[in-house]
């Protein structure tokens, strides 16, 4: 795990080595691919009500438990798989979130376009938003995340509210919320 160094980061990123690595190597970097976006969508749903650090620390176990977030595999999970996941201490054992992940995998397979294309269709036009000066300027939701949530719900998905969708947009690089002065702000 990386250690804190002299580089200036977004304020949330310096409290744990996992946060530093996530901030420096993943958060805000454009992410593509159905498996990658299904993983991020699922993990953001699992994070709801919890610390993202909990999810980061459990991510390897989540990947094992959910077949590397292959929607075609997860969509075939049945009652025995849900019971297995509820017994897996390596992940967040929340029945509603587990069942939503399985359900959402089925919905992903029914989409008329790849999941990543659908999600990226909600990215704001480049240059429309200015970089936040401080964390206080970073919104919890935006009109785009609200529209994304509405569309995903219309397509039958669960645990996809506007705040969860905005966190996904930040994490997957659909928006860039690295604050001004953060070393990543100048590298994306």
Buried (B, 14 or more C-beta within 10 A) or exposed (E): EEEEEEEBBBEBBBEBEBBBBBBBEBBBBEBEEBBBBBBBBBBBBBBBEEEBBEBBEBBEBBBEBBBBBBBEBBBBBEEEBBEEBEEBEBBBEBEEBBBBBBBBBBBBBEBEEBBBEBBBEBBBEEEEBEBBEEEEEBBEBBEBBBBBBBBBBEBEBBBBBBBBBBBBBBBBBBBBBBBEEBBBBEEE
